[in-house]
Amino acid sequence: MTICRDCCCGSADKHPETDHDAQLEAIRGAVGDRHRVRVSECLRVCERSNVVVVHPTPAARRAGARLVHLGDVLDDDLVGAVAAWLDAGGPGVATVPEPLTARVFNPADYAD
């Protein structure tokens, strides 16, 4: 999983009600050693901050699964849904959990 933590994502200016450092630690805690968490510079989809990109497993990718971009991941319930989805197999293996379906987006729709 990749988490954007640059200009808008992770910004108290844009999301003052969110403790972004605590959220990153909650994500790391929720997925534990089972999944790798990467922190990225700006992914250029600021309209959808906080952005989380969920990666398929190598086997799922070989079978055709692709990255899934989630926007507006701002609370613990969504963090838990992402962790549960990864534990269930993630993109290409398990269906996107209902709490996340409205947050899925295509980053090409936001290209400059």
C-alpha positions in Angstrom: 0.0 0.0 0.0 1.2 3.5 -0.7 0.0 6.5 1.3 0.4 10.0 0.0 1.7 12.3 2.6 2.8 15.5 0.9 1.2 18.9 0.1 -2.6 18.2 0.6 -2.6 14.6 1.8 -1.5 14.7 5.4 -2.0 18.4 5.7 -3.5 20.0 8.7 -4.3 23.0 6.5 -6.7 21.0 4.3 -7.9 18.5 7.0 -7.4 20.2 10.4 -9.7 17.6 12.1 -7.4 14.7 11.2 -4.2 13.8 13.1 -2.2 12.7 10.1 0.7 11.3 12.0 -1.6 9.3 14.2 -3.5 8.1 11.1 -0.3 6.9 9.5 0.7 5.0 12.6 -2.9 3.5 12.8 -2.5 2.3 9.2 0.9 0.7 10.0 -0.6 -0.8 13.2 -3.7 -2.1 11.3 -1.7 -3.9 8.6 1.2 -4.9 10.9 4.0 -7.0 9.3 1.5 -8.6 6.9 1.7 -5.7 4.3 4.2 -3.1 3.4 3.3 0.5 3.8 5.1 3.1 1.7 4.8 6.8 2.1 4.9 8.8 -1.1 5.4 12.4 -2.1 2.5 14.1 -3.9 0.5 11.8 -6.2 -1.1 14.7 -8.0 -4.7 13.9 -7.0 -5.1 16.6 -4.4 -8.8 16.8 -5.0 -9.1 13.4 -3.4 -6.8 13.7 -0.4 -6.0 11.7 1.7 -5.0 9.2 -1.0 -4.2 5.5 -0.4 -3.1 3.3 -3.2 -3.8 -0.4 -2.6 -1.5 -2.8 -4.5 -2.5 -6.2 -5.7 -0.3 -9.2 -4.7 2.2 -10.3 -7.3 0.0 -13.3 -8.2 -3.1 -11.1 -8.6 -1.1 -8.6 -10.7 0.0 -11.4 -13.0 -3.6 -12.4 -13.3 -4.6 -8.9 -14.4 -5.3 -7.0 -11.1 -4.3 -3.4 -11.0 -3.7 -0.7 -8.4 -6.7 0.7 -6.7 -6.7 4.4 -5.8 -8.8 5.4 -2.8 -9.5 9.1 -1.9 -10.7 10.8 1.2 -9.4 8.1 3.6 -9.7 10.2 6.7 -11.0 8.0 9.5 -10.3 4.9 11.5 -13.2 2.9 10.0 -11.8 3.4 6.5 -8.3 2.5 7.7 -9.8 -0.7 9.1 -11.6 -1.5 5.9 -8.4 -1.1 3.9 -6.6 -3.4 6.3 -9.4 -6.0 6.2 -9.4 -5.8 2.4 -5.7 -6.4 2.2 -6.0 -9.4 4.6 -8.7 -10.8 2.4 -6.4 -10.7 -0.6 -6.8 -7.1 -1.9 -7.3 -6.1 -5.5 -8.1 -8.9 -7.9 -8.8 -11.4 -5.1 -11.4 -9.8 -2.9 -14.2 -7.4 -3.7 -13.7 -3.8 -2.6 -15.4 -3.5 0.9 -18.6 -1.4 0.8 -17.2 1.4 3.0 -14.5 1.9 0.3 -16.5 1.7 -2.9 -17.4 5.4 -3.0 -13.7 6.3 -2.5 -12.3 4.4 -5.5 -11.2 6.7 -8.3 -9.2 6.7 -11.5 -6.2 9.0 -11.2 -6.3 9.6 -14.9 -9.6 11.6 -14.3 -7.5 14.1 -12.4 -4.6 14.4 -14.8 -3.4 17.9 -15.6 
